[in-house]
Amino acid sequence: MNAHCNIPADRIGRFAIERRIGEGAMANVALAQDPSIGRAVAIKTLKPEFCQEGEIVRRFLDESRAAGRLSHAHIVTIYDVGEAEGVPYIAMEYVDGLPLDQLLGTEGRLGLERALRLGAQIASALSYAHGRGVVHRDIKPSNILVCAQGQTAKLLDFGIARIDSRDEEHAERDAQRTQVGQVMGTPRYMSPEQALGLAVDARSDLFALGSVLYEMLTGKPAFAGTAVATLAIQITQDKPVAVETMVPGCPDGVLAILTSLMAKKPDERFADAGAAHRALLREIEALTSEPETRRRGLALSVRMPLVFAGASALALVASSGIVLFRQNATMEQMAAHAAHSMADFVARNAALRVAENAGLAREEQDWLPLQAFAETAAQDRSVLRLIIADDQHVIRAASDKALLGKVHRTLPDQTGLVVEPIRYGGASFGTVEMIFDRQPIEAARAEGRKWMIGLSLFVTALLGLVGYMSAQSLLRPLRRLRKAMEALADGEKGVRLTARRRDEFAPLFDMFNRLSVEVENRAEPDNLQDAMAMTRVERFEREAA
């Protein structure tokens, strides 16, 4: 094996090297081009000091080939694995982004939604890999690339991953290997079982995911020790600083996810990465789809009727205003049409008499028939005043005889005024002026407003009552569920919710009953805590004896 297996200056295999872009604990990374398809790739090669270690080279190549079977949107794709002139290499997808540790160093803690989205993406990648028997075992910020303006995470470096041991022989061999000190992974993000040299499975990746999520949320590592021994003690025995002290208002659901991911015992973590992924998605949905609500001192049984009544009142005020406006406009239009029709009727009937008198000498004119007609027309209760004037504006007939013979000038701003010209044979011979009583219209308007207000108050009260009854129907099962959950939390046995319901609460009650049964039937945890209490040396000495 070549002892000087640094990245060649210009080429490795078929890949043309452009420049070095990174360095890890065991390997160097360079940007290269695959000339066969014109694609940019990242080339990772073992550092010289590891090239002579046959076991390391074998695992580097074999397990990278295993990781090469993975194809997932949030896993960096491996294109090729091999050796060229004694140099073990991995050719992988080149991602134009920043490692998460650099991003955290630049921005500090990420926002809640952004951290949850990146965490969900990593959990999705782990779920996919674990489902194909590949455990990463070195989840850490430097192995997570963040791209697409900081919104997409891609998991890389399965270089120390292994095919998940499914049989007892492989598990025993792996346990023996870790007992003599071959602990794989980065100490700060190792799981307790890794730190203690116990057998490792997919749940170890979940603990590391929890540590990374904790750091994204707080901007601080979950375990801040600097020495390996200190870190091992912190990881196996201590709890990290509470997230809520650094992230005020952090949702309880997020805290529960972190608690499950970072449980000291593997059995107390999520069953698998898929369950963690679903839990993170639920928190993202709750964060983005449900507006923040704060209790303002009013109970739901009061708030809901007020909301129902207030919304209905606003809707009724707006709709009533529109209805009344249209009603008033229609009534005005009908009243105006009736007034003009009546004035036109008077003008037509007066036209012949006015035209005849206009052609006679003053002493020969006879206006008595016109006055009699005017008095008859003025008997209509809607007519307040009637005036018929000739073309010289002299009043010839009127509902008030005191006006006869006087010169009349129309006052256009009078309420209820209607003026119609007197025409005969195409010529104008005077005007008919009528003032109509608007009191019936105003009374009709007032009556309409009264009924509309009464109807609005009735509907508002009815909807308020409906809101109160709805709140009560919602609160009753919620109170039952809360009491049952309190009893379950207090350790009571046989807590069940019996209900003859077929609504949306039925599956919720059924789920609670299943949860209660699961809690009661849950087996006692294994003796991992006891194992954690012993040092690796003590355990090794006991097994050797």
PEWOTA-V418905 format. One record per run of one state. SS is the DSSP state (h for helix, s for strand, l for the rest). FROM is the first residue (numbers start at 1). LEN is the number of residues. Records with the same first field share a line. If there is no record, write none. Layout:
SS=FROM-LEN  FROM-LEN
This chain:
l=1-10  13-2  24-3  35-4  47-1  52-2  68-7  76-2  85-2  94-4  108-4  132-2  136-5  148-4  156-6  164-4  180-7  190-2  196-6  219-9  238-5  247-5  262-4  269-4  290-10  359-3  365-3  378-5  391-3  399-2  404-3  408-9  425-2  437-2  490-14  522-6  534-2  545-1
s=11-2  15-9  27-8  39-8  75-1  78-7  87-7  98-2  134-2  144-4  152-4  162-2  383-8  394-5  407-1  417-8  427-10
h=48-4  54-14  100-8  112-20  141-3  168-12  187-3  192-4  202-17  228-10  243-4  252-10  266-3  273-17  300-59  362-3  368-10  401-3  439-51  504-18  528-6  536-9
